[in-house]
Every structure is written in structure tokens, then in C-alpha cells.
């Protein structure tokens, strides 16, 4: 079985290989802290847009900056391993910037996918992907399926 969890640097070689083989790369990113049905449906829908799905996850440090000191619930290496176990996910990487823009700019995926909680003009890397001829897609948000909602329900128990 191929190695699915790669460093951002290793992904550059993978990207070159995909281009040479005429295969399309779909990129999505997020925290993916507590994997839930919304994530699974979202990743399945994202995967349908191309040949290979790369999921880039925020490092623990950036999750704390984005979500607060109580997050992440699950550390980045465990989140990466869980995502890599999903059949619709081809590659996982951990990035240590608040925004994935730098990684997106380096890889220039054929399709950039985000959840419907983001408007197109809020998607980091959109301009770069579109300028390179790629497509940017905002998938519908699945109501009630969020890590924050799960955490809140757990606190009330």
C-alpha cells in the first residue's frame, strides 16, 4: 500500500507525477478534528471531482489559533491517520500556516473544494487556482454535522 501521509515537500513530486500521467488533483483542507458523517459525505463528494483527493489538515498549533486553546481534540498525526484510512482519500498532509494558500499555490490543484460554509470569495487560494485554469467548488453545507456542535452536545451530557 502506498504511503498516504506525505509532507508538503513530498507532495510536489506527487503533483508532478500526476500531471505527467494526465491525472487531476482535487485539494481540500480543514481541521477534521472529530470525524463525523458531514466530513465523510463531504470527502466523498470532493473525490468525485477528480482522480486523486488530497486532504490538507491544519497543524495542532494553527488549530489552537483558529479554534481556541481547547482544540484540537485529536492531535494532527492521529487526524492524518484517520483521514488516510478512508478509501476516498488518496493523500493527507499537515500544514503549519493559518491559511493553506501557500500550499495551494505550490501545488495548483485542478479542483479546489471547500464546504458550503465558505463563499467562493472567502476560499483561500481561489484566485491562484482559477488563474492556472483550475476550478473552485463550494459544496453544500450539511446542517447539524459539525465538530463544534458535537462538542457542545457532549458538554451538555
N, C-alpha and C positions, 0 to 999 in steps of 0.2 A: 504494500500500500504506500502511495506517495506521501511525502511529508506535507501536511496541510497547513501547519502553523509556521509562517515564514516572517523574517524580519522585513521591514520596508525595503532595505537594500536588496535582499534576495528576490523580492517581487519584481524588481526592474528586469532581471534576467528572465523571469517567467513571462513578463509582459512582452519582451522581445520575441520569445518563442511563440507566444500566442499570435502575435502579428504575422510572423513568418509562416505560421500554419493556417492563417486566414480565419482564426477563431476570435470571437468577440468576447470582451471582458465587461462584465457588469460589476459595478462598485457600489457598495452601500456602507454606511458607518453608523455607529451609535455606541451606547454604553452596554446594552444587552446584559443587565445586571441579574435579574431573576428571569430566566427564560420562561415565557408564557405563550399561550395559544396565539396571541396577536403577533408575536415575533415569528412563530413557525409559519403562520399564514403569510405574513409579510415577506419572509425569506423565500418561500415557495413562489410567490408572485414575482419577486425580483429576479429569481433564477430563470424564469420563463422569458426574460428579455434578451438572453444571450447564451453563449456556450459555456462560460465559466463565471461563477459568482465568487467575488472576493468580499469578505466582511472585515472591515477595519474597526477595531474597538478602541475606545479611549483607555489610556493607562489609568491606574488607580489614582495617581496624582491629579490628573485632569478631571476625573470623575468627582473627586472631592471639591475641586474648584467650581465645577458646573452644578453639582447636586447638593453639596454640603458635606460637613465632616462625618456624618453617619453613613455615607455611601463611599464606595460601593459595598454592597452586602457580600458579594463574591469577588475575590481578587482577580486581576486581569489574566493570569495564567490559567486559572480554572475556568473563567468565562470563555477564553480562547479554546480550551479543550472541549468544553460542552458544545460550542458552535461547530467546531471541526468534526464532531461526531454526527452532525446532521448530514443526511445524504445530499441535500440541495446545496450545501456549502462546499465549494472546492478549495478555497484558501481563506485563512484568517491571519490578520496581522494586528499588532498592538502599536498604536501611535501615541506619542507623548506631547502633542500640541493640543491646545483647546479646539482649534479648527483643523479639519482634515485637508484644507486647501492645498498645502504644500505637497502632501502625498498624492492628492488627485492630480495636481499639476505635473508631477513627475511621471505618473502612470498614464494619464489621459485615457481613462476608460472609454469604451464605446457607448456605454449607458451608465449614467449616474442616477441612482434611485434613492429616494428618501420617503419617509412616511407622510401621510396627509396632514400631520400637524405642522408641516413646513409649507409655506407658499413658495412658488418657484423662485421668486426674487430673494428668498431667505436661504436658499440652498448654497452652501459654501462649495466653490469650485464650478458652479454652473457656467459662468462666463468662459472659463478656460475650456471646459468640455465642449460647449457649443461652438467656440471659436475653432476647435480642432475637428469639427464635423460630427461630434457625438451628440447624443440625445440625453435629455434630463427628464426624469419622470417622478411625479409625486403620487404615491399610491394612496388610496382611501384609508383614512384612519379607522381602526376597529374600536368602536366605542366600548369603554369599560375594560379594555385589555391594556393595562399599563402597570409597570413595576411600582410606580408611586401609589396607585390605587390598591395594589396588593399589600404593600407595606402598611398603608392606612387601615385596611381591613384587619391585618394582623395585630396592630396596636389596639384596636377596639375589642379584640377577643379576650 
